[in-house]
Amino acid sequence: MGIVTFFLIVSSLQDAYAVTCSEPQLSMCDCEGTVIDCISRGLDAIPNNIPSDTTALNLAGNSITAIDANSLSGLTSLVSLNLNRNSISNIEADAFIDILSLKLIFLESNMLTTVSANIFGTTTNIKLLVLTNNPLECCTMINLFEWASNQTDEFNMAGSCVDFNTTTEFRQFNSSNCSFPVDGQWGSWSKPTCSVTCGNGIGSRHRTCDSPEPSEDGKDCVGPRIETSLCNL
């Protein structure tokens, strides 16, 4: 099913039954049928109390910075969500969970550096996810690419990401090129030794940051390499 067909579906729902813009945060929006248009209204967050029978929600051209887990809860009839041209840098886990009617998500021209598959539930009917013109980092999105590969042939995800300083279209990205930081972990302490063979002395033991060693800009081990204490033989 093509994008044009989806827009026709959304348009056909406008006259099904009307939603109202009576909520204070929606008073600046336009409502027609079950479609709410809040484009370029200066919003800095997704409005509260959006009617549950809304089928299309246009929030493009605002200053929204995040999609919280509960921002869209209860919108069980939502088919199309347009959040293009905002300042969104974070989408919380489960942001789109249980919105089984949702088919179109537009997130073009935001500030997303990564998107995870955990924004969706285990069951979804998403057909189009638009992520173009975001500063996305390919290797942080592997689980989203895996999720996308398990969707039906009707699903399309549009956008590009940065792969080793090169902008790569989603369909051309190869996750096998990714490397990830490995933080160092301490190995076992050595057997304690004493500085003298008889009487009071200084005992010591040591360990090495090699289980594993830090690599790919991973963090070094935290804590002392050597410990000392009094010993008596």
N, C-alpha and C positions, 0 to 999 in steps of 0.2 A: 504494500500500500504506500503510495507516494505522499510527499509533503503536502502537495496541493489538495489531495483528498482529505488529509487531516484538517486543513484549514476549512474546507467545505463542511466537514462534520461539526467543527466548532461553530461556524457561522449558522448552521441549521439549528443549533441549540439555543440561539439567542432569543427566539420567540417562544421557547418551550414553556417557561414560566419565569416571572421576573424576580430578580434579587433587588434588594434595596441598598441605598448608600446612606442610610440614616445614622450609622455609627459615626461618632465625631472624626475618627481617623479616615473615614471613607467619604466624608462630606465634600472633599475637594475632587473626588473621582467621578467618572461618568459611568453610569450603569445602563446597560441595554440588554433586556432579556436576562440571561444568566452569565453575561460577560461584564467584567469590571475592568475599566481602563483607568489606571493611575499613572500614566506615562508622564514623566517630567513634572512631578508634583512636589519635589523637594523632600521626599521621604528619606529618613535615615534608618528605617527598619521596616520589615514587613508588617502591615497593619494588623491589629488584633481584631477578633470578632468578624472575620470575613464570613459571609453567609455560606453555610455548608453545601448549598446547591449551586455554587459558582462553578461554571465549567471552563471558563477562560479568565486568567488573571494576568494583566499586563502591568508590570512594575518597572518597565524599562526607563532609562534616563534619570534615575534617582541617585541617592547617595547611600544606599544600603551597603553595609560592610560585612554582614554575616547572615547565614541561614541557620537558625537555631533548630534544635531537635523538635521543638514544639511549635515552630512558626506556622506550619501548614497543617497542624493536626485538625482532624475533623472535616477536612475538605474532601469528602468521599466521592464527589462528582467531578473533581477537577480533571480536565483533559489537557489543557495547555497552560504552561507557566512561562512567562517572558520576563527575565531578569537581565536582559542585555544592558550594557552601558551603565553599570553601577560601580561600586568599589568593593565588591565582595572578595574577601581574602580567605574566608573560612566557611566550610560547610560541615556542620556537626554530623556525627554518626546518627543514622536513623532519621535524617531530615525528611526523606521521602517515603518512609516506611508506611505500609498499609494504605497508601493512596493508589489503589489498584487501577483506578480509572485514568491515571496520569500517563499520557503518551508522548507529549512534546515538552522538552525542557530547553530553554534558550538561556545560555550564560555567556554569551559573547561579550568581549571587551570589559572584562573585570580584572581583578588582581590576584587570581588564583595561581598558586605555585604548585599545588597538588590537589587531586581529587581521589577519594578512596571509594571502593565498591561498597563500603559499609554505610554509605548514605542511603542505600536501597535496602529493602527487606529481601527475604529469600525468594519471594514471588513478586514479579514486576511485569508490567505491560508496556514499558518504555519502548518507543519506536525510534525516537530521535533525541539525541543529546548533543547540543551545539556548545563547543568550548573554544571556538576560535578567538584569537587575539587575547590570550591570557599568557602570563609568563610561566607556563607550566614546565616542570622538570620531569623528563620522561621516566627516569629510574625510580622516582617516588610514587609512580602510578601503576606499578606492575599488577597489583591486584585488580585495578580497574580494567586494565587490558585483558586480564584473564576472565573477568566477569563478562566483558563485552563479547569475547570469543564464544561464550556459552549461550548468548542470546540467539533468537531466531534470525533467519535470513532477512527479515524485514527491518531489523534494527540497524541504525546508522549512527556513528559517533563522529562528529566533525571537529577538526582542530589540529593543532601541531604542538610540539613540545621541544625543549632543548635537550639534545643528546650530545654530551661532550662538546659543548659550545657550538653545536650545529643544530639549526632548526630542522626538525624532522616531522613530516606528516604522520599522524597516528598510524595509518595503514602501512607505513614503511618502517616503523620502529621495531627493532629487534632487541628484546629484553636480555638476550644472552650477552650483550655488550656491557651490561651494567656491572659495576663493582660497588661494594658497600663498605663503609667504615667498620673495622673490627676493633673494638676496645680491648686493651690488654687486660689479662687476669694473672694474678700471682700464682706461681707454682708452690709446691710444698716447702716448708721450712727445712733447712739442712739440720743435720744432727748437731746439737750444741757442742762447742769446744770451750776449753778454759785456758787462760793465758799462762797458768803455772801447772806444774805436775804435782805440787805439794803445797798445802796452805791455802791462803786466801788469794783470789785472783779475779780477773774479769772474764766472764763467760760471754759468748756471742753465738749467734746463729744468723743465717742469711737466706734469702729467697730470690728468685729471678722472675721477672715479668715475661713469662714465656708460655702461658697456658690459657689462651694463646698470646703471642706477641702482638702488639698493636700494628695494624696495617691499614692502608688506604685512608690515611688521615684519622685513624681511630685514636682514642684517648689512651694515654699512658696509664699504668697502674697507679693507684692512689695509696699512699702509706709508705712506711719505711722499708728499705731493702735489708737493713741490718738491725737487729735488736741486741742490746747488751744488758747484762745483769751481773751481780756479784756471784762468784762461785767459790767453793771450798773443797779441796781435795785432801 
